[in-house]
């Protein structure tokens, strides 16, 4: 399961494409309700501003297929604002397919990753920038030596905003000529997502010494870390 990389010289073109396009807790006693609190300066706390309730960030989901999901997962886990990455299968016609079934190419599914992210920390445009720069979107049903419809390049959009952005990005890249061949990435609404078997999840982190991880995934991750420094999160906060 390998993935080819397009030339890294188009990072600036990708950046240009992006430009184009609960209540406070209730007190338990009446005394607590009526008590006046003072800050360190001896002023009523209300004079210095009252505390505001914190709300959980509104998370969004993105689903991408770019060949081997082991490689994709390892890359997106390192992005700031990404809360989780789950390897799985999308776009097929079989309910809850197994890895063996998907590998036959007869279920219609693509190997994908489902990314849960905080849009206040990282935008969908940034995720698309990573998507198009970390695989070859010009090879139909193929990434490197991996061939079959399960390895197709695909964006499964969750809503019309994602649809619009993805289509505009693809059009801009084709127009720029950054790829020598036309982009064949499938952009379709997501109709299903089935998590892959447990042993596929967090694969690189759990199997760092496995040969495929050493010779295929690790070099890709190291190169990614150098090219996307501005989008990386702290190592100890890497998404799982």
Secondary structure, 3 states (H helix, E strand, C coil): CCCCCCCHHHHHHHHHHHHHCCCCCCCCCHHHHHCCCECCCCCEHHHHCCCCCCCCCCEEEEEEEECCHHHHHHHHCCECCEEEEEEEEECCCCCCCCHHHHHCCCCCCEEEEEEEEECCCCCHHHHHHHHHHCCCCCCCCEECCEECHHHCEEEEECCHHHHHHHHHHHHHHHHHCCCCCCCCCEEEECCCCEECCHHHCCHHHHCCCCHHHHHHHHHHHHHHHHHCHHHECCHHHCCC
